[in-house]
Amino acid sequence: MADLRPIAAPFVVPGPSGVTVRTRLRDLTPGDERVLRLVGAHLGSLASKDLKARCAGGLKHSTQSWATRKRDLTAESSSRWAGAITKATHDQWALARRGQAAHIQSLEAGITTIRHRLSLPVGQKGTKRTPGGYRCAHEWFHKARRLQVLQDRLDQVRADREAGRVRVVRGGRRLLGTRHHLDTAQLTEAQWRERWEAGRWFLQADGESGKGFGNETIRITPEGEVSVKLPAPLAGLANARHGRYVLAAKVRLPYRGQEWADRVEANRAVAYRIHYDTGRGRWYVEASWQIPPTRTIPLQAALVDGVIGVDTNADHLAAWRLDTHGNPIGRPRRFFFDLSQGAQHRDAQVRHALTRLLNWARACGVRAIAVEDLDFRAEKTREKHGRKRRFRQLISGMPTGRLRARLTSMADATGIAIIAVDPAYTSKWGARHWQKPMTGPSRKTTRHDAASIAIGRRAQGHPIRRRTTPPRAHQSDVHGHRTVQADRSAPGREGPRPRIPGPRTRSVPPDAASTRATRTSTTVRGVRSDQVWVQDPLLLTVQER
């Protein structure tokens, strides 16, 4: 039997360090929309030029080159707009570098798998942990060619990374590719052009503490008045003092509105972003600010009232509540979501499922939810699972990153701790040890439900294997501790059971000891049932001497 990989210890996930809320800009006049479009297009062109300059610099970037770029942008906009553009450029370049590193990791995983399978004889079967050889010589030949293709790609990406070259598309590479498949996307060229231009606009500004209402570039007062500092070439469109344009729309933040108002009144930094949704034809504004991370509680304190184990799947969350000893309580719960539509619909479905999960946890009085620390970056390659396209699509569609971020932020607001556990063998061991015992005549336990029990027990520090039944002849511990679950040398795993008042017979209720002395038996061994036997009261009398 091959050695199992080491399992990492569970840990409490730290809370979020920032907040982002969004609301709609209502009652905009045609003039307001015209100004926003002009400002977004002008600043978007400057952002494109700055991103091109940053990508050309590569690894030779320095503070001096940053200052030079910012000085050039200031002449065409303003000092604060230039700072916001250069910061967004650096964030986008860093994101491209992280994507480049992930792409290298994916290529290396695919190359390793192909080399291993090519080294095996054709038709050799694999095991549960390692794939076997290819099915036929035809497949072996094409995989050998694909190995060379992947190796060339890897060499090219490594060379780009060493040189500091990245490939970034402002507006989105997926939207750029949609231009060649308008019929499939059910878009006209004019509709695509509108989305493309709106995606390349730039209307965002970071906050600055000590300035008026926390932001000098895009300002929102506590009364909801929105004003924008116009760039220098568009200063003639201003309708307020100091080159500002005040929108006719009034903003109200329904979520965290009081927290936002307190920051604005205290002139603390708040960042804003204005964007246009072409599908709905609406303008939105997002407000974001930093918050001090919530102090994480110790793991044992989070588990004092039990835990809810959650198994993440492509279309639902399987959850089961466990007590402090790792025993499942009640019935399993499943929270379904549909991820077959657009990004906004998927995000709403995930939020709705997590809201129901957190409401159930609060109703149960549980202070901790255990989830798997999933990462499918090495599992999504088609070389890992061969012809199993549906399985690869399944794991690719699981919203692990988004669900983890959403659950962490939403749980922080409800005071529930999130515990991340190692996902190794949870589905396999859960199905082996818990699926059959938890299945009854009126309840069908799925593999995912059993995995949620395994996840919860791993978060509590218990082994996933359940306790075995004691010997039939001795329904007690006369044979010693049940060492199948824990060894005798493991302190604290299993102590002596508490003494329960009453007899140790399962067929007699616990209160039988208190009622046995006052209860009169009506049957006697060897006497027919039609005769009535009466106890002599004198025999129960004890005389004192």
Phi, psi and omega in degrees: 000131181291149179291140177281147180288151181296143182258126181288153180284146177291156180212156178276126183287130177293153182286173181290157179249004180208165182227138175226126177234151183228145176214166185266144173270102184263159173060039174282137177278161176304325177294322178296315180296322179297317180294317180297321179294318180295316180295316180296319180292319181294312180290330177295322177293323176293321179295324178294317178296320181292322178294322177297319179292322179292319179293326178292327179291326178062226182281357180274013182294143179213169178296329179292317177293325176297315180296325179293316178296319180294323179294322178293323180286331182297324181294335182257358179218260174198172183295318182287321176297321179295320177296320179294321181293314182295323178294316178297325178296316180294322177297319180291323178294319178294322177296320177295324178294320178293321175295326178294319178295321178294324178295321177296318179297321179293318179295319179296321179295319178294319180295319179297318181294316181295318180298321179294317182287328176291333181284346181268156176295151180295130178089356180289134182281149179264183177248184180290339184254335182230138178286157179266195179285171180285159190290322185214171180292329178297314178293321178300320181294314181291326177290329176294321176292320180295329177299319178293322178297314180294324179294320177296318177298317180297318178297321180291317180292321177296320178296320177297319181292320178294327179274351180082019180271134175229158180239111185235141176240113176287123185109342176107129179292327179294318178294326177295319178291335179295337181301331181268001181222053183293325180294318179293322179279355180057050179231148171271168180295325178294320179294318178295319180298322179295318178294321181295315180292319179294326179289340180261000175291158178229110178218067179216146183212136177282152179278171181210117181293142181094344177271170183299117178058024173082001181197126181267340185271303173245115188243134174233121181279163177301336177280353178098009179281131183249129177223149184234134174283118184281144174297163185301317180293341182250018183295339180291346179272002184293144175239013178218177182288158175060035174066035181252153176240123182262125179280154178283343183283147175250136186256137173224125180265107181288336182248127183058032182294321181291322177296319178295317181298321179296321179292318182294317180294331178271007179058040176265154190296131175222126178266143182233150175218127178251129180217163185243128177267106184289330181292322180262344183070038184232152176256140181229156174230135179246135176245133181220147178206162181272146177231151177293131181301140179293136181291121182287138179275157178299156183298318181293326178292325179290332184265012186292333180251022182093190183208157174247117177274134185235126175255122183274130179229176185289335183229359179198165173250122177264124185228148177212136180273136179238144177279186185291342179264004179087014180266133178293140182241136175070209183252155178289156178239146178230131182242107187271153174210157183242119183247027185272353184250205188290178185295318180294321177294319179296318180296320178294322179295318179295317179298318181295318179295318179292325177298316178295322178296314181292323177296320177294320179296319178293322179294327178280347183079019180271140183253006182214143175233127181259128179229161179278142175273078188278147175207110185256021183297325180271353183261349186274351181289145181286347177281338183289318184243011172062239185278359184282072182293319181296324178292320178295321176294328180295310182286334177289331180277353180287123185279064185294311182294312181294319180295320180295318179292317179295315182295321180296315182289319181289323178290329178296325179287338181260356179079021180255132181276145177252125181250124178263131180238160177290129183279006186294123171065013183293317180292318183291310182289326177297317178292326182288320188257342188234341186292311181290315180296330182269004177266131181228184180298327182251008181216124177255112182272125179273170177297326180289323176297317178295325178294326178296325175295317179298320180295316179296319179293323178294324176295326180279352182089006178273151172292150182290328181297131182279162181290139180277159181288137178295167178301145182295322183291336183224097178277052179206193185256035180292337179270008180097185181289154179280090187285359177293328181272315183217143180284158180296333182280359180266101183288143176084353182286323181205115179258185178293143179287146180292146180284121180265127180299146179106177181291160181269017180267130183291334184280350181252131179297158184299333183271014183291332182295326181279340182256351184292323183289332182261000182261135181257125180285146181246004180231144178228136180295131179090000180249137182295155184288340182277351176266148181253125179256130183243131180285133177288122183292338181290333181290340180271359183269133178245122181268139178268141180238000000 
